[in-house]
């Protein structure tokens, strides 16, 4: 029968590894969340750009000149 060591040092290392593993998962999940937020903002920007372009198409040359100034 194989027995695992139960020294204090071993248990400390085991606990630290467990904590490290949980932190890695937490940070990976946070990265996924931030990437989703970035994608949502990028989609919103694209939508606003399309809205602006559509609005600009209805302007005549004089309105475009005023808009630039």
Predicted model as a PDB file, atoms N, CA, C, CB and O in Angstrom, pLDDT in the B-factor column:
MODEL        1                                                                  
ATOM      1  N   UNK A   1       0.842  -1.181   0.000  1.00 55.00           N  
ATOM      2  CA  UNK A   1       0.000   0.000   0.000  1.00 55.00           C  
ATOM      3  C   UNK A   1       0.889   1.247   0.000  1.00 55.00           C  
ATOM      4  CB  UNK A   1      -0.959  -0.004   1.223  1.00 55.00           C  
ATOM      5  O   UNK A   1       1.821   1.366   0.795  1.00 55.00           O  
ATOM      6  N   UNK A   2       0.578   2.164  -0.905  1.00 63.00           N  
ATOM      7  CA  UNK A   2       1.354   3.395  -1.006  1.00 63.00           C  
ATOM      8  C   UNK A   2       0.734   4.430  -0.076  1.00 63.00           C  
ATOM      9  CB  UNK A   2       1.403   3.918  -2.479  1.00 63.00           C  
ATOM     10  O   UNK A   2      -0.479   4.639  -0.074  1.00 63.00           O  
ATOM     11  N   UNK A   3       1.582   5.067   0.706  1.00 63.00           N  
ATOM     12  CA  UNK A   3       1.087   6.078   1.635  1.00 63.00           C  
ATOM     13  C   UNK A   3       1.656   7.431   1.220  1.00 63.00           C  
ATOM     14  CB  UNK A   3       1.474   5.733   3.113  1.00 63.00           C  
ATOM     15  O   UNK A   3       2.831   7.547   0.872  1.00 63.00           O  
ATOM     16  N   UNK A   4       0.810   8.439   1.263  1.00 68.00           N  
ATOM     17  CA  UNK A   4       1.260   9.783   0.949  1.00 68.00           C  
ATOM     18  C   UNK A   4       1.918  10.379   2.187  1.00 68.00           C  
ATOM     19  CB  UNK A   4       0.082  10.668   0.460  1.00 68.00           C  
ATOM     20  O   UNK A   4       1.501  10.112   3.314  1.00 68.00           O  
ATOM     21  N   UNK A   5       2.941  11.183   1.968  1.00 67.00           N  
ATOM     22  CA  UNK A   5       3.560  11.833   3.113  1.00 67.00           C  
ATOM     23  C   UNK A   5       2.599  12.863   3.714  1.00 67.00           C  
ATOM     24  CB  UNK A   5       4.892  12.503   2.702  1.00 67.00           C  
ATOM     25  O   UNK A   5       1.837  13.510   2.995  1.00 67.00           O  
ATOM     26  N   UNK A   6       2.646  13.000   4.998  1.00 72.00           N  
ATOM     27  CA  UNK A   6       1.737  13.925   5.671  1.00 72.00           C  
ATOM     28  C   UNK A   6       2.502  14.952   6.493  1.00 72.00           C  
ATOM     29  CB  UNK A   6       0.767  13.160   6.565  1.00 72.00           C  
ATOM     30  O   UNK A   6       2.000  15.473   7.489  1.00 72.00           O  
ATOM     31  N   UNK A   7       3.702  15.227   6.066  1.00 84.00           N  
ATOM     32  CA  UNK A   7       4.471  16.209   6.812  1.00 84.00           C  
ATOM     33  C   UNK A   7       3.844  17.589   6.631  1.00 84.00           C  
ATOM     34  CB  UNK A   7       5.950  16.212   6.356  1.00 84.00           C  
ATOM     35  O   UNK A   7       3.102  17.832   5.679  1.00 84.00           O  
ATOM     36  N   UNK A   8       4.148  18.456   7.533  1.00 87.00           N  
ATOM     37  CA  UNK A   8       3.609  19.810   7.490  1.00 87.00           C  
ATOM     38  C   UNK A   8       4.033  20.515   6.212  1.00 87.00           C  
ATOM     39  CB  UNK A   8       4.064  20.611   8.711  1.00 87.00           C  
ATOM     40  O   UNK A   8       3.233  21.207   5.582  1.00 87.00           O  
ATOM     41  N   UNK A   9       5.280  20.339   5.836  1.00 87.00           N  
ATOM     42  CA  UNK A   9       5.787  20.984   4.625  1.00 87.00           C  
ATOM     43  C   UNK A   9       5.024  20.480   3.397  1.00 87.00           C  
ATOM     44  CB  UNK A   9       7.304  20.723   4.463  1.00 87.00           C  
ATOM     45  O   UNK A   9       4.652  21.272   2.531  1.00 87.00           O  
ATOM     46  N   UNK A  10       4.796  19.196   3.322  1.00 88.00           N  
ATOM     47  CA  UNK A  10       4.063  18.624   2.205  1.00 88.00           C  
ATOM     48  C   UNK A  10       2.648  19.200   2.138  1.00 88.00           C  
ATOM     49  CB  UNK A  10       4.013  17.096   2.325  1.00 88.00           C  
ATOM     50  O   UNK A  10       2.172  19.558   1.061  1.00 88.00           O  
ATOM     51  N   UNK A  11       1.992  19.288   3.268  1.00 89.00           N  
ATOM     52  CA  UNK A  11       0.629  19.812   3.302  1.00 89.00           C  
ATOM     53  C   UNK A  11       0.593  21.298   2.927  1.00 89.00           C  
ATOM     54  CB  UNK A  11       0.018  19.604   4.694  1.00 89.00           C  
ATOM     55  O   UNK A  11      -0.346  21.752   2.273  1.00 89.00           O  
ATOM     56  N   UNK A  12       1.606  22.044   3.337  1.00 91.00           N  
ATOM     57  CA  UNK A  12       1.691  23.457   2.964  1.00 91.00           C  
ATOM     58  C   UNK A  12       1.849  23.601   1.451  1.00 91.00           C  
ATOM     59  CB  UNK A  12       2.868  24.143   3.693  1.00 91.00           C  
ATOM     60  O   UNK A  12       1.180  24.422   0.825  1.00 91.00           O  
ATOM     61  N   UNK A  13       2.728  22.807   0.879  1.00 91.00           N  
ATOM     62  CA  UNK A  13       2.964  22.852  -0.564  1.00 91.00           C  
ATOM     63  C   UNK A  13       1.691  22.452  -1.314  1.00 91.00           C  
ATOM     64  CB  UNK A  13       4.143  21.921  -0.956  1.00 91.00           C  
ATOM     65  O   UNK A  13       1.334  23.065  -2.320  1.00 91.00           O  
ATOM     66  N   UNK A  14       1.029  21.438  -0.823  1.00 92.00           N  
ATOM     67  CA  UNK A  14      -0.213  20.979  -1.451  1.00 92.00           C  
ATOM     68  C   UNK A  14      -1.259  22.105  -1.426  1.00 92.00           C  
ATOM     69  CB  UNK A  14      -0.759  19.709  -0.728  1.00 92.00           C  
ATOM     70  O   UNK A  14      -1.943  22.339  -2.423  1.00 92.00           O  
ATOM     71  N   UNK A  15      -1.377  22.786  -0.308  1.00 94.00           N  
ATOM     72  CA  UNK A  15      -2.334  23.885  -0.177  1.00 94.00           C  
ATOM     73  C   UNK A  15      -1.962  25.052  -1.103  1.00 94.00           C  
ATOM     74  CB  UNK A  15      -2.396  24.366   1.287  1.00 94.00           C  
ATOM     75  O   UNK A  15      -2.839  25.662  -1.714  1.00 94.00           O  
ATOM     76  N   UNK A  16      -0.677  25.357  -1.203  1.00 96.00           N  
ATOM     77  CA  UNK A  16      -0.222  26.429  -2.084  1.00 96.00           C  
ATOM     78  C   UNK A  16      -0.497  26.103  -3.553  1.00 96.00           C  
ATOM     79  CB  UNK A  16       1.269  26.686  -1.876  1.00 96.00           C  
ATOM     80  O   UNK A  16      -0.891  26.977  -4.325  1.00 96.00           O  
ATOM     81  N   UNK A  17      -0.287  24.848  -3.929  1.00 96.00           N  
ATOM     82  CA  UNK A  17      -0.575  24.434  -5.307  1.00 96.00           C  
ATOM     83  C   UNK A  17      -2.063  24.559  -5.617  1.00 96.00           C  
ATOM     84  CB  UNK A  17      -0.108  22.987  -5.542  1.00 96.00           C  
ATOM     85  O   UNK A  17      -2.456  24.980  -6.705  1.00 96.00           O  
ATOM     86  N   UNK A  18      -2.877  24.185  -4.638  1.00 97.00           N  
ATOM     87  CA  UNK A  18      -4.327  24.292  -4.806  1.00 97.00           C  
ATOM     88  C   UNK A  18      -4.730  25.758  -4.979  1.00 97.00           C  
ATOM     89  CB  UNK A  18      -5.065  23.667  -3.595  1.00 97.00           C  
ATOM     90  O   UNK A  18      -5.541  26.083  -5.846  1.00 97.00           O  
ATOM     91  N   UNK A  19      -4.172  26.626  -4.167  1.00 96.00           N  
ATOM     92  CA  UNK A  19      -4.464  28.056  -4.248  1.00 96.00           C  
ATOM     93  C   UNK A  19      -4.003  28.631  -5.595  1.00 96.00           C  
ATOM     94  CB  UNK A  19      -3.783  28.809  -3.084  1.00 96.00           C  
ATOM     95  O   UNK A  19      -4.721  29.413  -6.218  1.00 96.00           O  
ATOM     96  N   UNK A  20      -2.822  28.246  -6.031  1.00 97.00           N  
ATOM     97  CA  UNK A  20      -2.302  28.695  -7.320  1.00 97.00           C  
ATOM     98  C   UNK A  20      -3.212  28.252  -8.459  1.00 97.00           C  
ATOM     99  CB  UNK A  20      -0.885  28.161  -7.540  1.00 97.00           C  
ATOM    100  O   UNK A  20      -3.503  29.032  -9.365  1.00 97.00           O  
ATOM    101  N   UNK A  21      -3.655  27.015  -8.413  1.00 97.00           N  
ATOM    102  CA  UNK A  21      -4.556  26.483  -9.437  1.00 97.00           C  
ATOM    103  C   UNK A  21      -5.854  27.289  -9.486  1.00 97.00           C  
ATOM    104  CB  UNK A  21      -4.862  24.996  -9.166  1.00 97.00           C  
ATOM    105  O   UNK A  21      -6.330  27.638 -10.566  1.00 97.00           O  
ATOM    106  N   UNK A  22      -6.416  27.580  -8.335  1.00 96.00           N  
ATOM    107  CA  UNK A  22      -7.658  28.346  -8.277  1.00 96.00           C  
ATOM    108  C   UNK A  22      -7.460  29.778  -8.793  1.00 96.00           C  
ATOM    109  CB  UNK A  22      -8.193  28.374  -6.841  1.00 96.00           C  
ATOM    110  O   UNK A  22      -8.335  30.326  -9.462  1.00 96.00           O  
ATOM    111  N   UNK A  23      -6.322  30.371  -8.483  1.00 97.00           N  
ATOM    112  CA  UNK A  23      -6.034  31.716  -8.979  1.00 97.00           C  
ATOM    113  C   UNK A  23      -5.890  31.719 -10.492  1.00 97.00           C  
ATOM    114  CB  UNK A  23      -4.764  32.267  -8.330  1.00 97.00           C  
ATOM    115  O   UNK A  23      -6.360  32.641 -11.159  1.00 97.00           O  
ATOM    116  N   UNK A  24      -5.244  30.694 -11.039  1.00 97.00           N  
ATOM    117  CA  UNK A  24      -5.095  30.599 -12.494  1.00 97.00           C  
ATOM    118  C   UNK A  24      -6.466  30.536 -13.160  1.00 97.00           C  
ATOM    119  CB  UNK A  24      -4.251  29.359 -12.879  1.00 97.00           C  
ATOM    120  O   UNK A  24      -6.712  31.214 -14.158  1.00 97.00           O  
ATOM    121  N   UNK A  25      -7.343  29.730 -12.610  1.00 97.00           N  
ATOM    122  CA  UNK A  25      -8.694  29.607 -13.163  1.00 97.00           C  
ATOM    123  C   UNK A  25      -9.413  30.953 -13.080  1.00 97.00           C  
ATOM    124  CB  UNK A  25      -9.500  28.513 -12.411  1.00 97.00           C  
ATOM    125  O   UNK A  25     -10.065  31.378 -14.035  1.00 97.00           O  
ATOM    126  N   UNK A  26      -9.290  31.617 -11.935  1.00 97.00           N  
ATOM    127  CA  UNK A  26      -9.939  32.912 -11.746  1.00 97.00           C  
ATOM    128  C   UNK A  26      -9.446  33.921 -12.772  1.00 97.00           C  
ATOM    129  CB  UNK A  26      -9.689  33.435 -10.331  1.00 97.00           C  
ATOM    130  O   UNK A  26     -10.248  34.628 -13.382  1.00 97.00           O  
ATOM    131  N   UNK A  27      -8.132  33.995 -12.969  1.00 97.00           N  
ATOM    132  CA  UNK A  27      -7.588  34.952 -13.924  1.00 97.00           C  
ATOM    133  C   UNK A  27      -7.942  34.600 -15.356  1.00 97.00           C  
ATOM    134  CB  UNK A  27      -6.093  35.035 -13.778  1.00 97.00           C  
ATOM    135  O   UNK A  27      -8.200  35.494 -16.162  1.00 97.00           O  
ATOM    136  N   UNK A  28      -7.959  33.322 -15.688  1.00 97.00           N  
ATOM    137  CA  UNK A  28      -8.361  32.923 -17.037  1.00 97.00           C  
ATOM    138  C   UNK A  28      -9.811  33.299 -17.293  1.00 97.00           C  
ATOM    139  CB  UNK A  28      -8.161  31.413 -17.240  1.00 97.00           C  
ATOM    140  O   UNK A  28     -10.145  33.778 -18.376  1.00 97.00           O  
ATOM    141  N   UNK A  29     -10.674  33.089 -16.307  1.00 97.00           N  
ATOM    142  CA  UNK A  29     -12.075  33.477 -16.451  1.00 97.00           C  
ATOM    143  C   UNK A  29     -12.209  34.984 -16.595  1.00 97.00           C  
ATOM    144  CB  UNK A  29     -12.892  32.989 -15.254  1.00 97.00           C  
ATOM    145  O   UNK A  29     -13.043  35.458 -17.367  1.00 97.00           O  
ATOM    146  N   UNK A  30     -11.411  35.737 -15.872  1.00 97.00           N  
ATOM    147  CA  UNK A  30     -11.446  37.205 -15.960  1.00 97.00           C  
ATOM    148  C   UNK A  30     -11.003  37.667 -17.348  1.00 97.00           C  
ATOM    149  CB  UNK A  30     -10.541  37.840 -14.871  1.00 97.00           C  
ATOM    150  O   UNK A  30     -11.572  38.608 -17.902  1.00 97.00           O  
ATOM    151  N   UNK A  31      -9.993  37.010 -17.907  1.00 97.00           N  
ATOM    152  CA  UNK A  31      -9.532  37.343 -19.253  1.00 97.00           C  
ATOM    153  C   UNK A  31     -10.648  37.092 -20.263  1.00 97.00           C  
ATOM    154  CB  UNK A  31      -8.272  36.521 -19.622  1.00 97.00           C  
ATOM    155  O   UNK A  31     -10.874  37.908 -21.156  1.00 97.00           O  
ATOM    156  N   UNK A  32     -11.339  35.979 -20.126  1.00 97.00           N  
ATOM    157  CA  UNK A  32     -12.452  35.667 -21.028  1.00 97.00           C  
ATOM    158  C   UNK A  32     -13.539  36.735 -20.896  1.00 97.00           C  
ATOM    159  CB  UNK A  32     -13.034  34.256 -20.722  1.00 97.00           C  
ATOM    160  O   UNK A  32     -14.105  37.181 -21.895  1.00 97.00           O  
ATOM    161  N   UNK A  33     -13.823  37.138 -19.665  1.00 97.00           N  
ATOM    162  CA  UNK A  33     -14.838  38.159 -19.422  1.00 97.00           C  
ATOM    163  C   UNK A  33     -14.428  39.498 -20.057  1.00 97.00           C  
ATOM    164  CB  UNK A  33     -15.068  38.333 -17.906  1.00 97.00           C  
ATOM    165  O   UNK A  33     -15.246  40.161 -20.695  1.00 97.00           O  
ATOM    166  N   UNK A  34     -13.172  39.887 -19.880  1.00 97.00           N  
ATOM    167  CA  UNK A  34     -12.694  41.141 -20.456  1.00 97.00           C  
ATOM    168  C   UNK A  34     -12.719  41.101 -21.984  1.00 97.00           C  
ATOM    169  CB  UNK A  34     -11.279  41.442 -19.965  1.00 97.00           C  
ATOM    170  O   UNK A  34     -13.058  42.096 -22.626  1.00 97.00           O  
ATOM    171  N   UNK A  35     -12.365  39.965 -22.561  1.00 97.00           N  
ATOM    172  CA  UNK A  35     -12.424  39.829 -24.017  1.00 97.00           C  
ATOM    173  C   UNK A  35     -13.860  39.979 -24.518  1.00 97.00           C  
ATOM    174  CB  UNK A  35     -11.849  38.470 -24.454  1.00 97.00           C  
ATOM    175  O   UNK A  35     -14.094  40.575 -25.569  1.00 97.00           O  
ATOM    176  N   UNK A  36     -14.807  39.445 -23.774  1.00 97.00           N  
ATOM    177  CA  UNK A  36     -16.214  39.587 -24.151  1.00 97.00           C  
ATOM    178  C   UNK A  36     -16.654  41.048 -24.065  1.00 97.00           C  
ATOM    179  CB  UNK A  36     -17.104  38.712 -23.250  1.00 97.00           C  
ATOM    180  O   UNK A  36     -17.398  41.527 -24.921  1.00 97.00           O  
ATOM    181  N   UNK A  37     -16.194  41.749 -23.035  1.00 97.00           N  
ATOM    182  CA  UNK A  37     -16.527  43.171 -22.901  1.00 97.00           C  
ATOM    183  C   UNK A  37     -15.920  43.975 -24.051  1.00 97.00           C  
ATOM    184  CB  UNK A  37     -16.030  43.720 -21.544  1.00 97.00           C  
ATOM    185  O   UNK A  37     -16.570  44.867 -24.595  1.00 97.00           O  
ATOM    186  N   UNK A  38     -14.691  43.666 -24.416  1.00 97.00           N  
ATOM    187  CA  UNK A  38     -14.036  44.349 -25.537  1.00 97.00           C  
ATOM    188  C   UNK A  38     -14.819  44.103 -26.822  1.00 97.00           C  
ATOM    189  CB  UNK A  38     -12.568  43.869 -25.696  1.00 97.00           C  
ATOM    190  O   UNK A  38     -15.039  45.030 -27.603  1.00 97.00           O  
ATOM    191  N   UNK A  39     -15.232  42.879 -27.042  1.00 97.00           N  
ATOM    192  CA  UNK A  39     -15.999  42.554 -28.250  1.00 97.00           C  
ATOM    193  C   UNK A  39     -17.326  43.306 -28.256  1.00 97.00           C  
ATOM    194  CB  UNK A  39     -16.247  41.033 -28.346  1.00 97.00           C  
ATOM    195  O   UNK A  39     -17.767  43.771 -29.307  1.00 97.00           O  
ATOM    196  N   UNK A  40     -17.964  43.428 -27.103  1.00 97.00           N  
ATOM    197  CA  UNK A  40     -19.232  44.157 -27.025  1.00 97.00           C  
ATOM    198  C   UNK A  40     -19.027  45.637 -27.352  1.00 97.00           C  
ATOM    199  CB  UNK A  40     -19.857  44.004 -25.622  1.00 97.00           C  
ATOM    200  O   UNK A  40     -19.827  46.235 -28.072  1.00 97.00           O  
ATOM    201  N   UNK A  41     -17.956  46.221 -26.824  1.00 97.00           N  
ATOM    202  CA  UNK A  41     -17.669  47.624 -27.112  1.00 97.00           C  
ATOM    203  C   UNK A  41     -17.321  47.819 -28.590  1.00 97.00           C  
ATOM    204  CB  UNK A  41     -16.519  48.128 -26.225  1.00 97.00           C  
ATOM    205  O   UNK A  41     -17.731  48.806 -29.201  1.00 97.00           O  
ATOM    206  N   UNK A  42     -16.575  46.889 -29.157  1.00 97.00           N  
ATOM    207  CA  UNK A  42     -16.222  46.977 -30.576  1.00 97.00           C  
ATOM    208  C   UNK A  42     -17.484  46.912 -31.440  1.00 97.00           C  
ATOM    209  CB  UNK A  42     -15.241  45.840 -30.966  1.00 97.00           C  
ATOM    210  O   UNK A  42     -17.599  47.634 -32.430  1.00 97.00           O  
ATOM    211  N   UNK A  43     -18.415  46.059 -31.069  1.00 96.00           N  
ATOM    212  CA  UNK A  43     -19.671  45.960 -31.822  1.00 96.00           C  
ATOM    213  C   UNK A  43     -20.466  47.260 -31.705  1.00 96.00           C  
ATOM    214  CB  UNK A  43     -20.517  44.767 -31.315  1.00 96.00           C  
ATOM    215  O   UNK A  43     -21.060  47.721 -32.679  1.00 96.00           O  
ATOM    216  N   UNK A  44     -20.472  47.838 -30.525  1.00 96.00           N  
ATOM    217  CA  UNK A  44     -21.188  49.106 -30.321  1.00 96.00           C  
ATOM    218  C   UNK A  44     -20.553  50.211 -31.176  1.00 96.00           C  
ATOM    219  CB  UNK A  44     -21.175  49.510 -28.813  1.00 96.00           C  
ATOM    220  O   UNK A  44     -21.265  51.011 -31.783  1.00 96.00           O  
ATOM    221  N   UNK A  45     -19.229  50.257 -31.223  1.00 96.00           N  
ATOM    222  CA  UNK A  45     -18.528  51.254 -32.032  1.00 96.00           C  
ATOM    223  C   UNK A  45     -18.871  51.073 -33.511  1.00 96.00           C  
ATOM    224  CB  UNK A  45     -16.999  51.152 -31.818  1.00 96.00           C  
ATOM    225  O   UNK A  45     -19.148  52.046 -34.211  1.00 96.00           O  
ATOM    226  N   UNK A  46     -18.851  49.822 -33.982  1.00 95.00           N  
ATOM    227  CA  UNK A  46     -19.192  49.542 -35.391  1.00 95.00           C  
ATOM    228  C   UNK A  46     -20.614  50.018 -35.688  1.00 95.00           C  
ATOM    229  CB  UNK A  46     -19.057  48.018 -35.704  1.00 95.00           C  
ATOM    230  O   UNK A  46     -20.877  50.615 -36.732  1.00 95.00           O  
ATOM    231  N   UNK A  47     -21.520  49.745 -34.757  1.00 94.00           N  
ATOM    232  CA  UNK A  47     -22.910  50.157 -34.936  1.00 94.00           C  
ATOM    233  C   UNK A  47     -23.011  51.686 -35.024  1.00 94.00           C  
ATOM    234  CB  UNK A  47     -23.783  49.625 -33.777  1.00 94.00           C  
ATOM    235  O   UNK A  47     -23.711  52.212 -35.889  1.00 94.00           O  
ATOM    236  N   UNK A  48     -22.324  52.388 -34.143  1.00 92.00           N  
ATOM    237  CA  UNK A  48     -22.353  53.850 -34.157  1.00 92.00           C  
ATOM    238  C   UNK A  48     -21.717  54.412 -35.429  1.00 92.00           C  
ATOM    239  CB  UNK A  48     -21.633  54.404 -32.926  1.00 92.00           C  
ATOM    240  O   UNK A  48     -22.215  55.383 -35.997  1.00 92.00           O  
ATOM    241  N   UNK A  49     -20.621  53.803 -35.874  1.00 92.00           N  
ATOM    242  CA  UNK A  49     -19.996  54.242 -37.128  1.00 92.00           C  
ATOM    243  C   UNK A  49     -20.954  54.070 -38.297  1.00 92.00           C  
ATOM    244  CB  UNK A  49     -18.698  53.459 -37.390  1.00 92.00           C  
ATOM    245  O   UNK A  49     -21.062  54.950 -39.152  1.00 92.00           O  
ATOM    246  N   UNK A  50     -21.643  52.948 -38.335  1.00 90.00           N  
ATOM    247  CA  UNK A  50     -22.606  52.702 -39.417  1.00 90.00           C  
ATOM    248  C   UNK A  50     -23.743  53.721 -39.341  1.00 90.00           C  
ATOM    249  CB  UNK A  50     -23.171  51.253 -39.337  1.00 90.00           C  
ATOM    250  O   UNK A  50     -24.199  54.213 -40.373  1.00 90.00           O  
ATOM    251  N   UNK A  51     -24.195  54.037 -38.153  1.00 88.00           N  
ATOM    252  CA  UNK A  51     -25.262  55.022 -37.962  1.00 88.00           C  
ATOM    253  C   UNK A  51     -24.808  56.403 -38.441  1.00 88.00           C  
ATOM    254  CB  UNK A  51     -25.685  55.083 -36.476  1.00 88.00           C  
ATOM    255  O   UNK A  51     -25.559  57.108 -39.116  1.00 88.00           O  
ATOM    256  N   UNK A  52     -23.584  56.784 -38.091  1.00 86.00           N  
ATOM    257  CA  UNK A  52     -23.033  58.076 -38.516  1.00 86.00           C  
ATOM    258  C   UNK A  52     -22.896  58.116 -40.033  1.00 86.00           C  
ATOM    259  CB  UNK A  52     -21.661  58.336 -37.847  1.00 86.00           C  
ATOM    260  O   UNK A  52     -23.275  59.102 -40.664  1.00 86.00           O  
ATOM    261  N   UNK A  53     -22.358  57.054 -40.621  1.00 85.00           N  
ATOM    262  CA  UNK A  53     -22.205  57.003 -42.084  1.00 85.00           C  
ATOM    263  C   UNK A  53     -23.547  57.112 -42.789  1.00 85.00           C  
ATOM    264  CB  UNK A  53     -21.505  55.708 -42.504  1.00 85.00           C  
ATOM    265  O   UNK A  53     -23.668  57.786 -43.812  1.00 85.00           O  
ATOM    266  N   UNK A  54     -24.545  56.453 -42.242  1.00 83.00           N  
ATOM    267  CA  UNK A  54     -25.883  56.511 -42.828  1.00 83.00           C  
ATOM    268  C   UNK A  54     -26.439  57.930 -42.716  1.00 83.00           C  
ATOM    269  CB  UNK A  54     -26.830  55.501 -42.134  1.00 83.00           C  
ATOM    270  O   UNK A  54     -27.069  58.418 -43.654  1.00 83.00           O  
ATOM    271  N   UNK A  55     -26.217  58.590 -41.594  1.00 81.00           N  
ATOM    272  CA  UNK A  55     -26.700  59.957 -41.411  1.00 81.00           C  
ATOM    273  C   UNK A  55     -25.973  60.912 -42.345  1.00 81.00           C  
ATOM    274  CB  UNK A  55     -26.521  60.403 -39.955  1.00 81.00           C  
ATOM    275  O   UNK A  55     -26.579  61.848 -42.866  1.00 81.00           O  
ATOM    276  N   UNK A  56     -24.676  60.687 -42.562  1.00 78.00           N  
ATOM    277  CA  UNK A  56     -23.895  61.560 -43.440  1.00 78.00           C  
ATOM    278  C   UNK A  56     -24.320  61.442 -44.896  1.00 78.00           C  
ATOM    279  CB  UNK A  56     -22.422  61.240 -43.314  1.00 78.00           C  
ATOM    280  O   UNK A  56     -24.180  62.398 -45.658  1.00 78.00           O  
ATOM    281  N   UNK A  57     -24.832  60.296 -45.287  1.00 79.00           N  
ATOM    282  CA  UNK A  57     -25.264  60.105 -46.671  1.00 79.00           C  
ATOM    283  C   UNK A  57     -26.416  61.043 -47.028  1.00 79.00           C  
ATOM    284  CB  UNK A  57     -25.682  58.652 -46.899  1.00 79.00           C  
ATOM    285  O   UNK A  57     -26.581  61.403 -48.194  1.00 79.00           O  
ATOM    286  N   UNK A  58     -27.198  61.433 -46.054  1.00 73.00           N  
ATOM    287  CA  UNK A  58     -28.333  62.308 -46.298  1.00 73.00           C  
ATOM    288  C   UNK A  58     -27.959  63.782 -46.349  1.00 73.00           C  
ATOM    289  CB  UNK A  58     -29.364  62.095 -45.243  1.00 73.00           C  
ATOM    290  O   UNK A  58     -28.814  64.613 -46.656  1.00 73.00           O  
ATOM    291  N   UNK A  59     -26.711  64.135 -46.059  1.00 69.00           N  
ATOM    292  CA  UNK A  59     -26.295  65.535 -46.058  1.00 69.00           C  
ATOM    293  C   UNK A  59     -25.939  65.994 -47.470  1.00 69.00           C  
ATOM    294  CB  UNK A  59     -25.099  65.739 -45.114  1.00 69.00           C  
ATOM    295  O   UNK A  59     -25.428  65.223 -48.282  1.00 69.00           O  
ATOM    296  N   UNK A  60     -26.220  67.262 -47.741  1.00 68.00           N  
ATOM    297  CA  UNK A  60     -25.751  67.802 -49.022  1.00 68.00           C  
ATOM    298  C   UNK A  60     -24.358  68.399 -48.816  1.00 68.00           C  
ATOM    299  CB  UNK A  60     -26.748  68.883 -49.587  1.00 68.00           C  
ATOM    300  O   UNK A  60     -23.843  68.387 -47.698  1.00 68.00           O  
ATOM    301  N   UNK A  61     -23.753  68.911 -49.864  1.00 64.00           N  
ATOM    302  CA  UNK A  61     -22.359  69.386 -49.795  1.00 64.00           C  
ATOM    303  C   UNK A  61     -22.183  70.518 -48.784  1.00 64.00           C  
ATOM    304  CB  UNK A  61     -21.896  69.860 -51.174  1.00 64.00           C  
ATOM    305  O   UNK A  61     -21.168  70.558 -48.088  1.00 64.00           O  
ATOM    306  N   UNK A  62     -23.144  71.436 -48.684  1.00 63.00           N  
ATOM    307  CA  UNK A  62     -23.038  72.556 -47.746  1.00 63.00           C  
ATOM    308  C   UNK A  62     -23.059  72.057 -46.300  1.00 63.00           C  
ATOM    309  CB  UNK A  62     -24.183  73.562 -47.977  1.00 63.00           C  
ATOM    310  O   UNK A  62     -22.300  72.539 -45.459  1.00 63.00           O  
ATOM    311  N   UNK A  63     -23.925  71.097 -46.024  1.00 61.00           N  
ATOM    312  CA  UNK A  63     -23.985  70.522 -44.674  1.00 61.00           C  
ATOM    313  C   UNK A  63     -22.686  69.815 -44.312  1.00 61.00           C  
ATOM    314  CB  UNK A  63     -25.156  69.542 -44.564  1.00 61.00           C  
ATOM    315  O   UNK A  63     -22.231  69.893 -43.170  1.00 61.00           O  
ATOM    316  N   UNK A  64     -22.091  69.128 -45.278  1.00 58.00           N  
ATOM    317  CA  UNK A  64     -20.820  68.445 -45.029  1.00 58.00           C  
ATOM    318  C   UNK A  64     -19.715  69.439 -44.715  1.00 58.00           C  
ATOM    319  CB  UNK A  64     -20.426  67.591 -46.233  1.00 58.00           C  
ATOM    320  O   UNK A  64     -18.880  69.185 -43.847  1.00 58.00           O  
ATOM    321  N   UNK A  65     -19.702  70.570 -45.413  1.00 59.00           N  
ATOM    322  CA  UNK A  65     -18.698  71.598 -45.157  1.00 59.00           C  
ATOM    323  C   UNK A  65     -18.846  72.155 -43.740  1.00 59.00           C  
ATOM    324  CB  UNK A  65     -18.815  72.733 -46.193  1.00 59.00           C  
ATOM    325  O   UNK A  65     -17.854  72.348 -43.037  1.00 59.00           O  
ATOM    326  N   UNK A  66     -20.068  72.407 -43.333  1.00 59.00           N  
ATOM    327  CA  UNK A  66     -20.325  72.929 -41.986  1.00 59.00           C  
ATOM    328  C   UNK A  66     -19.914  71.884 -40.943  1.00 59.00           C  
ATOM    329  CB  UNK A  66     -21.832  73.312 -41.818  1.00 59.00           C  
ATOM    330  O   UNK A  66     -19.351  72.235 -39.906  1.00 59.00           O  
ATOM    331  N   UNK A  67     -20.186  70.637 -41.205  1.00 57.00           N  
ATOM    332  CA  UNK A  67     -19.860  69.551 -40.257  1.00 57.00           C  
ATOM    333  C   UNK A  67     -18.357  69.473 -40.034  1.00 57.00           C  
ATOM    334  CB  UNK A  67     -20.390  68.189 -40.776  1.00 57.00           C  
ATOM    335  O   UNK A  67     -17.914  69.250 -38.907  1.00 57.00           O  
ATOM    336  N   UNK A  68     -17.567  69.652 -41.083  1.00 54.00           N  
ATOM    337  CA  UNK A  68     -16.121  69.559 -40.978  1.00 54.00           C  
ATOM    338  C   UNK A  68     -15.571  70.695 -40.118  1.00 54.00           C  
ATOM    339  CB  UNK A  68     -15.481  69.584 -42.371  1.00 54.00           C  
ATOM    340  O   UNK A  68     -14.657  70.487 -39.320  1.00 54.00           O  
ATOM    341  N   UNK A  69     -16.120  71.876 -40.279  1.00 51.00           N  
ATOM    342  CA  UNK A  69     -15.653  73.023 -39.516  1.00 51.00           C  
ATOM    343  C   UNK A  69     -16.060  72.827 -38.094  1.00 51.00           C  
ATOM    344  CB  UNK A  69     -16.205  74.350 -40.072  1.00 51.00           C  
ATOM    345  O   UNK A  69     -15.775  73.674 -37.248  1.00 51.00           O  
TER     346      UNK A  69                                                      
ENDMDL                                                                          
END                                                                             
